[in-house]
């Protein structure tokens, strides 16, 4: 019985010590306070995966869904689709998604 009592208090003491330990993977200047934190209203920029169709009837696969001009994806309105890019607008700003970011093409 004495052994069980000793082990009980040993584990209780270890739990109390563990609650005061800091996370070794936490960034140095990490703050846990949420005071002054505001929620961002910007939507995540969609990811262009493919462009399909002929010159008069192009459609784009964005975020695993098929879209055409005039449709919305994540709040962005598709304004134009060309053979290698999609133009979007969001809250009055224009964005361009390209099939080959940074002008990197696999076939010249």
Order of alpha helices (4+ residues) and beta strands (2+ residues): alpha-beta-beta-beta-beta-beta-beta-beta
